[in-house]
Amino acid sequence: MENRRLRKMIDLENNQEFQRLHQKRSKFNAFKVLKVDKFEIRHSNVLAWLMDPNANHTMSDYFLQKILTSIFLNIEPDHDSKEKHLNQLFQRKDSFLDAKVFREVRIDNGRFIDLLAVSEKAKLVVLIENKYYSSESENQLKDYLAFVKSKFDETYCIIPIYLTLSGSTPSNSHYYSMSYNDVRMILESHLNLFGSRLPADVFHFINDYLAILQDELHTDQNDYELAHLIYRENQEIIQLAFEQGQSADLRLTDWNFTPNPLRDFYDKYADTIEFVHNVGQNILGEAFKVFTRKIHLDQLFNPHFRLPSFIPSKWHKKIDQLGVPLSNYWLGKGLVCWFEENTDGRLKITTELGPIDPDTRIKFLTDLKKRQVTIRESAMEPSRKFSKLYTDLTDINNWFDKNELVAGMTELYESAAFQSLVATVQNVLEHKPIIELQQMKQSVIDISENHFSNEELFGQAFKKFCETENINRDSYRITGKHTSFLLPLFNEVEEVFGETREKWWWHNGPFLYWFELNDQELLLVLELGPIEATKRIELIEHLEEQGQKVRVSAKKQEAKYTRLYSKHTTINQWGNTDEVSHAMVDLFNTSQNKEVLERIKGLTGETHKR
C-alpha cells in the first residue's frame, strides 16, 4: 500500500467524527453478528417465530392478531371488499392459539411461499410474501395465492400479505400491504405494555431486532449528515476500503498471509465504512435539495438520504390549523409528502395525514371527501392515526444519476393529479368555496395538456431520428418523456447471454437505449439490464477488458442495471422537431458511443458463443 494512501487511512482512523460514528454503530447486537439485517430469509425466520402462538416468546397469538389489525388499518381507499373481508373475520372474535406456521412452502411450479400460518379452529390462512430488499418476480403473487386457494376451500378466510420495508403496493390487488414499520410498531407497543412480563432473554432478543429495524427505517439524521461529511472529506480511502471489503471471498489456496493494512482497516470498521459509503453513494437526498430549489421551496422540508420529505408551499400559511401531531411526526406538521425508492426500483411520492387531534382529523377528511378526494370509511374512525391520501410512481433507470432523480421528482410533483390534490388541500385549509377549487383544478388540467403537447413533439422528433438511423418500427417505443430503441446487435448479444431475469422495459433483452427530456435537457442513455447474474458478470468483465469503465458494484450478484453510456445536450426550441431530432443524431453518433458499441460487438464473437 503506497505511503500516501496509508497516511489517508491513518488520518481517517484518527478522525474524531469517524470514531464517534463508529462508536454508535459498533454497539453489540446479536442480529448484526449473525447478519440477520442483510438477508431476507433470516427476517422471515424471526417473523415465523413471532407468529407462532406456541413458540417460547410467551406472547401467545398477540403478534398474529396485531398483523391482521395492522393490515386492516392500511387498506387503501378503493378496497372496500378487503375491508369487508377483514371485518367479517374480526366479528368472529376468534383466537389463533392453534395456529401452525410454515416456512418455505413449496408450490407446484417449484417456487416457495415465505410464510404460511394456518388456524384450523378459526378457519384462517395467512400467506406472507416477504420482500425486505428484493422485488416481485413475474406472476409470483398470483401463483402463491392460486396454490393456497387450491389447498383450502371457501370456508377458510385467506389473507395474503405483501410485506416490504416501506409498505409498497403489490402488483396483485388481492394482497394486503404491510410495512416493516408496522412490524416495528407492533413489537414496540408490546415491549412498552408487557415487556416486564417477558423472559429477559426474549426481551433482549426482540429489543435487538427492533434496533435493526430502527436502523434500517429511521437512521438518525445527524448520523446521516455526519456520514456524508466523512465521505466527502475522505472519499478516496472510503471507496478503496469498501471495494476491498466487497471483493470476492478469499479461498484458502489464495492466502499468502501478506500484510494488507487496507483489508485490516475494513475488517475493523466494516459496518461504519459500509454505512458511510452507502450514504455517500445514495444521492436521493442530494437530488432532493436540487428539486427544492427548482420548485422554490425554502422551508418545511428535510433532505433525508432515504425518505426526503416536504410540505408544498401552498400549504405553509394554513398548515398549523391541523394542530401539532400527537407524536414526533416527520416535519412536526400533521400533513406531509415524501419521496422514496419503491421495492420495484421506481421513485414513489406519498402524501399522508398523520396523528393529529381526532376531531380535527375527521373534519379535514370530511372536507376532502366533499371535494372528491377518495377517503374510505375506516379512515374516519377516531382511533385511526395515519391515512395515505395520495401515491404515485415513476421509472428511474439509474439511481446514481442525480439529474434523473431530480427529473423524476419534478415529474411526480408537477403531475396533474398531484397538483389537483395540492389545490384541494389548499382549498380546505383556506376554507374556500368548492367552485373556486374547480377553477383551480381546471388550470392544472390546462397546464397538463400544454405539457402533453410538448411530449407529442418529442415523439415526432424521435421518429425522425429513427428514420435517419434506419431503426425500424418494431425496434422502438414512445412513452411520454421516454423514447427507447434497440439495435440489431443487441439481439445477437441476447442469443449469447440470454434475456433479463425479470421484466425490464418492453423488450427484456440485455441492452436498451433511451432518450429523455428534462426541462431544456435532452439525455441519451445506453444501459445493461438485469440478465442472469453469472452471465452479467462475464459480460461486464469482457467489456472491461476492452476498456469499458464500470462501477465495482455492477459486478455484485444482486446488481441489476449498469449505465454504459450517457450524454446530454441543451435544447433551445422544443417545438422545433428538426432541432431536437438533429440533437438526437448528434448524441447517438459521438465517438464515445461508437467505442461502446464496438466493445459490445466483441460479445458476439465465437469465443463467447455457447
Phi, psi and omega per residue, in radians:
M1 nan 2.199 -3.072
E2 -1.146 2.669 -3.030
N3 -1.049 -0.667 -3.102
R4 -1.058 -0.798 -3.140
R5 -1.233 -0.598 3.108
L6 -1.097 -0.713 3.111
R7 -1.121 -0.712 3.119
K8 -1.102 -0.665 3.124
M9 -1.151 -0.741 3.123
I10 -1.140 -0.724 3.115
D11 -1.051 -0.730 3.137
L12 -1.147 -0.733 -3.125
E13 -1.131 -0.521 3.137
N14 -1.581 0.005 -3.131
N15 -1.249 2.173 -3.065
Q16 -1.115 -0.703 3.126
E17 -1.099 -0.725 3.121
F18 -1.097 -0.753 -3.128
Q19 -1.198 -0.626 3.110
R20 -1.131 -0.740 3.112
L21 -1.167 -0.719 -3.140
H22 -1.122 -0.652 3.130
Q23 -1.054 -0.688 3.128
K24 -1.233 -0.648 -3.013
R25 -1.564 -0.157 -3.081
S26 -1.775 0.186 3.066
K27 -1.073 2.488 -3.082
F28 -1.114 2.308 3.052
N29 -2.573 2.093 -3.066
A30 -1.013 -0.589 -3.114
F31 -1.176 -0.625 3.091
K32 -1.218 -0.654 3.098
V33 -1.047 -0.745 -3.127
L34 -1.485 -0.032 -3.128
K35 1.011 0.580 3.060
V36 -1.076 -0.588 -3.099
D37 -1.163 -0.256 -3.050
K38 -1.716 -0.288 -2.981
F39 -2.189 2.208 -3.115
E40 -1.000 -0.720 -3.055
I41 -1.097 -0.563 -3.119
R42 -1.342 -0.547 3.002
H43 -1.111 -0.681 3.125
S44 -1.105 -0.632 3.109
N45 -1.118 -0.733 3.113
V46 -1.124 -0.772 -3.134
L47 -1.109 -0.682 3.121
A48 -1.072 -0.731 3.115
W49 -1.104 -0.767 -3.132
L50 -1.161 -0.605 -3.103
M51 -1.334 -0.381 -3.078
D52 -1.333 1.964 -3.091
P53 -1.111 -0.393 -3.068
N54 -1.779 0.168 3.093
A55 -1.284 2.968 -3.014
N56 -1.492 0.366 3.081
H57 -1.455 -0.212 3.124
T58 1.110 0.375 3.137
M59 -1.664 0.000 -3.123
S60 0.990 -2.369 -3.112
D61 -1.727 0.347 -3.099
Y62 -0.954 -0.873 -3.041
F63 -1.135 -0.739 3.130
L64 -1.125 -0.729 3.106
Q65 -1.078 -0.764 -3.083
K66 -1.228 -0.513 3.051
I67 -1.044 -0.805 -3.132
L68 -1.130 -0.698 3.091
T69 -1.100 -0.720 -3.101
S70 -1.107 -0.800 -3.112
I71 -1.220 -0.496 3.061
F72 -1.082 -0.732 -3.133
L73 -1.285 -0.310 -3.099
N74 -1.695 0.018 -3.076
I75 -1.061 2.308 3.139
E76 -1.212 2.743 -3.047
P77 -0.999 -0.514 -3.050
D78 -1.647 0.374 -3.108
H79 -2.155 1.017 3.121
D80 -1.092 -0.544 3.141
S81 -1.129 -0.638 3.090
K82 -1.149 -0.728 -3.138
E83 -1.080 -0.745 3.120
K84 -1.111 -0.678 3.132
H85 -1.044 -0.860 -3.128
L86 -1.236 -0.612 3.098
N87 -1.002 -0.734 3.127
Q88 -1.079 -0.673 3.123
L89 -1.151 -0.801 -3.116
F90 -1.162 -0.584 -3.138
Q91 -1.124 -0.451 3.124
R92 -1.307 -0.357 3.082
K93 0.902 0.739 3.129
D94 -1.398 2.645 2.915
S95 -1.631 2.820 -3.116
F96 -2.108 0.606 -3.063
L97 -1.154 -0.347 -3.135
D98 -1.635 0.084 -3.032
A99 -1.078 2.413 3.021
K100 -1.921 2.397 -3.097
V101 -2.005 2.268 -3.096
F102 -2.077 2.479 3.112
R103 -1.953 2.541 3.043
E104 0.877 1.043 -3.141
V105 -1.409 2.045 -3.089
R106 -1.348 2.295 3.091
I107 -1.824 -3.141 -2.948
D108 -1.065 -0.583 -3.093
N109 -1.601 0.192 3.060
G110 1.624 -0.105 3.067
R111 -1.356 2.932 -3.084
F112 -2.238 2.263 3.023
I113 -1.349 2.263 -3.084
D114 -1.073 -0.942 -3.063
L115 -2.446 2.375 3.105
L116 -2.428 2.081 3.103
A117 -1.985 2.318 -3.075
V118 -2.265 2.173 3.020
S119 -1.993 1.912 3.133
E120 -1.186 -0.662 -3.115
K121 -1.125 -0.768 -3.115
A122 -1.551 -0.059 -3.075
K123 0.945 0.875 -3.073
L124 -2.139 2.381 3.016
V125 -2.251 2.115 3.093
V126 -1.944 2.061 3.128
L127 -1.875 2.183 -3.139
I128 -2.115 2.147 2.965
E129 -1.749 1.988 -3.029
N130 -1.698 2.055 3.121
K131 -2.161 1.407 -3.091
Y132 -1.206 -0.857 3.067
Y133 -2.098 -0.591 -3.003
S134 -1.359 3.068 3.124
S135 -2.123 3.022 -3.093
E136 -1.139 2.601 2.903
S137 -1.702 2.803 -3.064
E138 -1.057 2.277 3.082
N139 1.116 0.173 -3.089
Q140 -1.057 -0.904 -3.092
L141 -1.142 -0.687 3.122
K142 -1.078 -0.765 -3.125
D143 -1.111 -0.755 -3.121
Y144 -1.091 -0.804 -3.098
L145 -1.167 -0.694 3.123
A146 -1.087 -0.703 3.130
F147 -1.104 -0.827 -3.112
V148 -1.095 -0.719 3.137
K149 -1.146 -0.504 3.118
S150 -1.297 -0.347 -3.095
K151 -1.728 -0.350 -3.107
F152 -2.234 2.239 -3.045
D153 -1.327 -3.090 -3.007
E154 -1.207 -0.160 3.097
T155 -1.315 -0.261 3.134
Y156 -1.555 2.500 3.014
C157 -1.612 1.922 -3.089
I158 -1.732 2.122 -3.114
I159 -2.006 1.746 3.078
P160 -1.543 2.263 -3.058
I161 -2.133 2.358 3.067
Y162 -1.882 1.852 -3.035
L163 -1.786 2.115 3.126
T164 -2.370 2.968 3.128
L165 -1.018 -0.756 -3.005
S166 -1.916 0.114 -3.124
G167 1.310 0.697 -3.105
S168 -1.113 2.658 3.133
T169 -1.331 2.212 3.139
P170 -1.273 2.718 3.128
S171 -1.234 -0.451 -3.138
N172 -1.704 2.073 -3.016
S173 -1.199 -0.198 3.133
H174 -1.389 -0.215 -3.101
Y175 -1.541 2.555 3.030
Y176 -1.582 2.481 -3.131
S177 -1.611 2.436 3.080
M178 -2.555 2.555 -3.130
S179 -2.002 2.835 3.056
Y180 -1.215 -0.330 3.025
N181 -1.186 -0.584 3.040
D182 -1.101 -0.747 3.090
V183 -1.041 -0.803 3.134
R184 -1.023 -0.796 -3.101
M185 -1.146 -0.651 3.101
I186 -1.079 -0.812 -3.087
L187 -1.241 -0.698 3.104
E188 -1.078 -0.737 3.136
S189 -1.070 -0.743 -3.115
H190 -1.161 -0.733 3.129
L191 -1.125 -0.684 -3.136
N192 -1.163 -0.658 -3.069
L193 -1.523 -0.697 -2.966
F194 -2.239 0.228 -3.087
G195 -0.977 -0.619 -3.102
S196 -1.188 -0.319 -3.136
R197 -1.543 -0.244 -3.089
L198 -1.410 2.576 2.982
P199 -0.988 2.563 -3.046
A200 -1.008 -0.722 -3.095
D201 -1.192 -0.617 3.100
V202 -1.183 -0.739 3.115
F203 -1.011 -0.840 -3.114
H204 -1.170 -0.626 3.117
F205 -1.086 -0.871 -3.138
I206 -1.154 -0.651 3.133
N207 -1.115 -0.712 3.081
D208 -1.125 -0.680 3.134
Y209 -1.166 -0.692 3.077
L210 -1.060 -0.653 3.126
A211 -1.103 -0.660 3.095
I212 -1.111 -0.823 -3.135
L213 -1.135 -0.727 3.133
Q214 -1.073 -0.715 -3.137
D215 -1.133 -0.651 -3.114
E216 -1.338 -0.687 -3.009
L217 -1.568 -0.607 -2.993
H218 -2.439 1.076 3.080
T219 -1.023 2.334 -3.129
D220 -0.971 2.281 -3.112
Q221 -1.039 -0.600 3.107
N222 -1.130 -0.678 3.085
D223 -1.100 -0.713 3.126
Y224 -1.088 -0.835 -3.107
E225 -1.130 -0.661 3.119
L226 -1.147 -0.771 3.129
A227 -1.104 -0.676 3.136
H228 -1.135 -0.707 3.104
L229 -1.122 -0.800 -3.141
I230 -1.074 -0.745 -3.127
Y231 -1.132 -0.759 -3.094
R232 -1.101 -0.637 -3.083
E233 -1.552 -0.245 -3.074
N234 -2.365 0.607 -2.980
Q235 -1.019 -0.758 -3.057
E236 -1.077 -0.857 -3.058
I237 -1.297 -0.581 3.063
I238 -1.104 -0.769 -3.136
Q239 -1.108 -0.772 3.135
L240 -1.111 -0.760 3.141
A241 -1.137 -0.735 3.133
F242 -1.091 -0.797 3.136
E243 -1.111 -0.609 3.077
Q244 -1.090 -0.741 -3.134
G245 -1.239 -0.510 -3.111
Q246 -1.541 -0.079 -3.139
S247 -1.138 2.809 -3.069
A248 -0.957 2.519 3.125
D249 -1.010 2.414 3.136
L250 -1.223 2.429 3.013
R251 -1.706 2.706 -3.078
L252 -0.986 -0.673 -3.111
T253 -1.236 -0.279 -3.141
D254 -1.511 -0.229 -3.036
W255 -1.266 2.224 3.027
N256 -2.172 0.050 3.063
F257 1.028 0.438 3.039
T258 -1.276 2.314 3.140
P259 -0.973 2.356 3.139
N260 -2.367 1.510 -3.077
P261 -0.996 -0.647 -3.106
L262 -1.166 -0.718 3.100
R263 -1.143 -0.712 3.109
D264 -1.098 -0.694 3.121
F265 -1.103 -0.776 3.111
Y266 -1.085 -0.814 -3.104
D267 -1.039 -0.598 -3.101
K268 -1.299 -0.613 -3.035
Y269 -2.138 0.530 -2.963
A270 -0.923 -0.917 -3.061
D271 -1.112 -0.715 -3.141
T272 -1.187 -0.737 3.122
I273 -1.096 -0.762 3.137
E274 -1.119 -0.710 3.127
F275 -1.115 -0.843 3.141
V276 -1.067 -0.760 3.141
H277 -1.099 -0.810 -3.092
N278 -1.154 -0.662 3.072
V279 -1.143 -0.769 -3.140
G280 -1.110 -0.600 -3.115
Q281 -1.464 -0.436 -3.120
N282 -1.441 1.872 -2.994
I283 -1.789 0.281 3.136
L284 -1.034 -0.782 3.131
G285 -1.124 -0.669 3.113
E286 -1.184 -0.699 3.089
A287 -1.104 -0.644 -3.137
F288 -1.105 -0.645 3.104
K289 -1.061 -0.725 3.101
V290 -1.125 -0.732 3.125
F291 -1.032 -0.760 -3.118
T292 -1.134 -0.630 3.080
R293 -1.186 -0.641 -3.102
K294 -1.133 -0.648 -3.133
I295 -1.709 0.184 3.076
H296 1.045 0.787 3.081
L297 -1.759 2.003 -3.048
D298 -1.997 0.064 3.097
Q299 -2.720 2.962 3.139
L300 0.955 0.961 2.988
F301 -2.618 2.786 3.131
N302 -2.419 1.963 -3.105
P303 -1.392 0.957 -3.141
H304 -1.043 2.532 -3.029
F305 -1.220 -0.387 3.131
R306 -2.010 -0.583 -3.077
L307 -2.307 1.189 3.117
P308 -1.145 2.328 -3.022
S309 -2.197 2.784 -3.120
F310 -2.806 2.867 3.004
I311 -2.150 2.107 -3.118
P312 -0.914 2.461 -3.037
S313 -1.034 -0.483 -3.126
K314 -1.199 -0.248 3.124
W315 -1.692 -0.177 -2.947
H316 -1.033 -0.755 -3.021
K317 -1.151 -0.561 -2.995
K318 -2.039 0.032 -3.064
I319 -1.055 -0.513 -3.115
D320 -1.204 -0.203 3.063
Q321 -1.101 -0.393 3.121
L322 -1.351 -0.171 3.123
G323 1.494 3.047 3.121
V324 -1.442 2.298 3.114
P325 -0.995 2.612 -3.081
L326 -1.318 -0.140 3.070
S327 -2.457 3.087 -3.113
N328 -1.267 1.480 -2.973
Y329 -1.864 2.019 3.011
W330 0.731 -1.999 -3.018
L331 -1.587 0.300 -3.141
G332 1.376 0.220 3.103
K333 -2.087 2.860 -3.046
G334 -1.472 -0.133 -3.080
L335 -2.410 2.286 -3.020
V336 -2.577 2.715 3.020
C337 -2.115 2.583 3.061
W338 -2.619 2.765 3.037
F339 -1.876 2.661 3.039
E340 -2.826 2.853 3.036
E341 -1.460 2.123 3.107
N342 -1.302 2.832 -3.101
T343 -1.121 -0.381 3.130
D344 -1.593 0.177 3.082
G345 1.532 0.078 3.097
R346 -1.641 2.810 3.070
L347 -1.533 2.312 -3.050
K348 -2.103 2.432 2.995
I349 -2.008 2.409 -3.121
T350 -2.330 2.452 2.974
T351 -2.074 2.254 -3.048
E352 -2.377 2.431 2.977
L353 -1.608 2.187 -3.029
G354 -1.681 -2.835 -2.995
P355 -1.421 1.314 3.090
I356 -1.666 3.119 3.112
D357 -0.938 2.307 -3.049
P358 -0.986 -0.733 -3.136
D359 -1.142 -0.758 3.110
T360 -1.116 -0.690 -3.132
R361 -1.085 -0.841 -3.095
I362 -1.133 -0.708 3.125
K363 -1.125 -0.764 -3.133
F364 -1.088 -0.808 3.139
L365 -1.142 -0.643 3.110
T366 -1.104 -0.744 3.116
D367 -1.123 -0.678 3.088
L368 -1.130 -0.732 -3.121
K369 -1.088 -0.658 3.110
K370 -1.091 -0.413 -3.115
R371 -1.812 0.507 3.003
Q372 1.210 0.326 2.948
V373 -1.436 2.249 -3.071
T374 -1.247 2.041 3.119
I375 -2.269 2.162 -3.131
R376 -1.451 2.789 -3.003
E377 -1.090 -0.687 -3.084
S378 -1.131 -0.372 3.096
A379 -1.150 -0.357 -3.124
M380 -1.452 -0.109 -3.115
E381 -1.187 2.378 -3.095
P382 -1.007 -0.485 -3.092
S383 -1.406 -0.198 -3.092
R384 -1.247 2.421 -3.096
K385 -1.958 -0.633 -3.039
F386 -2.208 2.438 3.075
S387 -2.480 2.122 3.049
K388 -1.374 2.152 -3.134
L389 -1.646 -0.405 -3.035
Y390 -2.829 2.431 2.956
T391 -2.503 2.600 3.068
D392 -2.713 2.794 -3.070
L393 -2.380 2.693 3.012
T394 -2.531 2.695 -3.100
D395 -1.258 2.412 2.968
I396 -2.239 2.151 -3.083
N397 -1.655 -0.448 3.134
N398 -2.412 1.848 -3.094
W399 -1.327 -0.011 3.055
F400 -1.768 0.062 -3.138
D401 -1.756 1.813 -3.076
K402 -1.075 -0.682 -3.136
N403 -1.080 -0.688 3.137
E404 -1.192 -0.666 3.108
L405 -1.151 -0.734 3.094
V406 -1.068 -0.743 3.132
A407 -1.112 -0.696 3.120
G408 -1.124 -0.770 3.103
M409 -1.075 -0.766 -3.130
T410 -1.101 -0.732 3.133
E411 -1.057 -0.796 -3.138
L412 -1.169 -0.695 -3.110
Y413 -1.195 -0.715 -3.056
E414 -1.513 -0.018 -3.127
S415 -1.065 2.614 -3.121
A416 -1.034 -0.660 -3.098
A417 -1.156 -0.768 -3.124
F418 -1.213 -0.744 3.136
Q419 -1.130 -0.536 3.049
S420 -1.127 -0.728 3.094
L421 -1.117 -0.775 3.123
V422 -0.988 -0.786 3.141
A423 -1.135 -0.693 -3.127
T424 -1.164 -0.776 3.111
V425 -1.105 -0.737 3.090
Q426 -1.014 -0.730 3.123
N427 -1.042 -0.778 -3.125
V428 -1.161 -0.792 -3.120
L429 -1.111 -0.589 -3.097
E430 -1.696 0.072 3.081
H431 0.995 0.719 3.125
K432 -1.456 2.628 3.079
P433 -1.083 2.685 -3.098
I434 -1.065 -0.589 -3.090
I435 -1.070 -0.642 3.101
E436 -1.131 -0.627 3.112
L437 -1.109 -0.720 3.134
Q438 -1.058 -0.662 3.091
Q439 -1.146 -0.688 3.116
M440 -1.129 -0.714 3.114
K441 -1.097 -0.668 -3.137
Q442 -1.117 -0.665 3.121
S443 -1.140 -0.619 3.076
V444 -1.118 -0.751 3.131
I445 -1.095 -0.720 3.137
D446 -1.073 -0.761 3.104
I447 -1.059 -0.764 -3.123
S448 -1.077 -0.711 -3.118
E449 -1.160 -0.662 3.103
N450 -1.131 -0.684 3.127
H451 -1.134 -0.676 -3.128
F452 -1.125 -0.614 3.136
S453 -1.100 -0.610 3.070
N454 -1.102 -0.678 3.120
E455 -1.145 -0.631 3.089
E456 -1.106 -0.728 3.094
L457 -1.109 -0.655 3.086
F458 -1.056 -0.751 3.103
G459 -1.115 -0.672 3.115
Q460 -1.136 -0.718 3.104
A461 -1.104 -0.678 3.139
F462 -1.131 -0.678 3.103
K463 -1.078 -0.677 3.085
K464 -1.107 -0.708 3.087
F465 -1.036 -0.793 -3.131
C466 -1.096 -0.656 3.085
E467 -1.121 -0.751 -3.138
T468 -1.093 -0.706 -3.065
E469 -1.653 0.137 3.100
N470 1.006 0.766 3.079
I471 -1.692 2.041 -3.034
N472 -1.305 2.863 -3.009
R473 -1.065 -0.542 -3.129
D474 -1.285 -0.163 -3.032
S475 -1.886 0.219 3.073
Y476 -2.540 2.801 3.094
R477 -2.397 2.610 3.098
I478 -2.167 2.043 -3.141
T479 -2.416 1.673 3.057
G480 1.016 -2.105 -3.081
K481 -1.385 -0.122 -3.125
H482 -2.032 2.341 2.957
T483 -2.207 2.315 -3.027
S484 -2.259 2.733 -3.117
F485 -2.735 2.812 3.131
L486 -2.058 2.814 2.959
L487 -2.006 2.635 3.094
P488 -0.926 -0.562 3.122
L489 -0.981 -0.642 -3.089
F490 -1.147 -0.585 3.090
N491 -1.162 -0.607 3.101
E492 -1.161 -0.708 3.100
V493 -1.140 -0.644 3.128
E494 -1.066 -0.624 3.109
E495 -1.100 -0.488 -3.119
V496 -1.560 -0.781 -2.998
F497 -1.869 -0.113 3.051
G498 1.493 3.066 3.128
E499 -1.388 3.033 3.044
T500 -1.222 2.701 -3.091
R501 -1.482 -0.007 3.045
E502 -2.651 2.925 -3.109
K503 -1.071 2.274 -3.082
W504 -2.486 2.028 -3.072
W505 0.891 -2.276 -3.056
W506 -2.076 -0.045 -3.007
H507 -2.003 -0.676 -3.107
N508 1.173 0.333 3.009
G509 -1.522 3.090 -3.046
P510 -1.255 -0.545 -3.072
F511 -2.211 2.683 3.056
L512 -2.709 2.434 2.966
Y513 -1.721 2.618 2.905
W514 -2.637 2.588 2.981
F515 -1.755 2.617 3.127
E516 -2.508 2.425 3.084
L517 -1.835 2.296 3.100
N518 -2.381 1.847 -3.086
D519 0.922 -2.018 -3.134
Q520 -1.675 0.125 -3.051
E521 -1.802 2.391 2.998
L522 -1.970 2.194 -3.066
L523 -2.076 2.375 3.003
L524 -2.036 2.327 -3.102
V525 -2.305 2.438 2.937
L526 -2.050 2.190 -3.045
E527 -2.291 2.513 2.986
L528 -1.603 2.255 -3.073
G529 -1.633 -3.031 -3.008
P530 -1.451 1.155 3.025
I531 -1.290 3.019 -3.088
E532 -0.936 2.419 -2.895
A533 -0.987 -0.871 -3.082
T534 -1.140 -0.649 3.110
K535 -1.216 -0.645 3.113
R536 -1.082 -0.801 -3.140
I537 -1.120 -0.732 3.104
E538 -1.059 -0.756 3.141
L539 -1.083 -0.800 -3.113
I540 -1.125 -0.736 -3.135
E541 -1.094 -0.645 3.083
H542 -1.129 -0.758 3.128
L543 -1.097 -0.666 3.106
E544 -1.100 -0.694 3.109
E545 -1.044 -0.525 -3.125
Q546 -1.553 0.038 3.063
G547 1.857 0.085 3.141
Q548 -1.319 2.310 3.085
K549 -1.530 2.182 -3.098
V550 -2.396 2.475 3.088
R551 -1.059 2.556 3.085
V552 -1.038 -0.678 -3.100
S553 -1.129 -0.302 -3.129
A554 -1.163 -0.337 -3.099
K555 -1.734 0.212 3.020
K556 -1.295 2.663 -3.134
Q557 -1.039 -0.621 -3.057
E558 -1.530 -0.063 -3.122
A559 -1.113 2.594 -3.091
K560 -2.179 -0.776 -2.983
Y561 -2.178 2.394 3.108
T562 -2.406 2.116 3.132
R563 -1.450 2.151 -3.114
L564 -1.736 -0.441 3.140
Y565 -2.703 2.373 3.000
S566 -2.663 2.454 3.122
K567 -2.710 2.536 -3.131
H568 -2.297 2.838 3.097
T569 -2.555 2.802 -3.132
T570 -1.598 2.357 3.093
I571 -1.923 2.163 -3.127
N572 -1.516 -0.574 -3.077
Q573 -2.225 1.582 3.132
W574 -1.156 -0.424 3.120
G575 -1.307 -0.215 3.136
N576 -1.633 1.703 -3.062
T577 -1.129 -0.491 3.108
D578 -1.171 -0.757 3.116
E579 -1.068 -0.760 -3.110
V580 -1.172 -0.771 -3.124
S581 -1.145 -0.654 3.095
H582 -1.131 -0.671 3.106
A583 -1.127 -0.669 3.090
M584 -1.079 -0.771 3.125
V585 -1.065 -0.748 -3.135
D586 -1.114 -0.753 3.123
L587 -1.106 -0.649 -3.105
F588 -1.282 -0.530 -3.009
N589 -1.770 0.392 3.060
T590 -1.215 2.759 3.121
S591 -1.120 -0.620 3.139
Q592 -1.087 -0.775 -3.133
N593 -1.133 -0.722 3.133
K594 -1.100 -0.634 3.104
E595 -1.132 -0.710 3.105
V596 -1.094 -0.753 -3.139
L597 -1.120 -0.623 3.092
E598 -1.121 -0.680 3.104
R599 -1.154 -0.688 3.138
I600 -1.144 -0.605 3.105
K601 -1.020 -0.590 3.125
G602 -1.110 -0.343 3.141
L603 -1.246 -0.323 -3.091
T604 -1.665 0.063 -3.128
G605 -1.177 2.932 -3.063
E606 -1.045 -0.599 -3.082
T607 -1.195 -0.272 -3.116
H608 -1.823 -0.043 -3.133
K609 -1.504 2.482 -3.086
R610 -1.858 nan nan
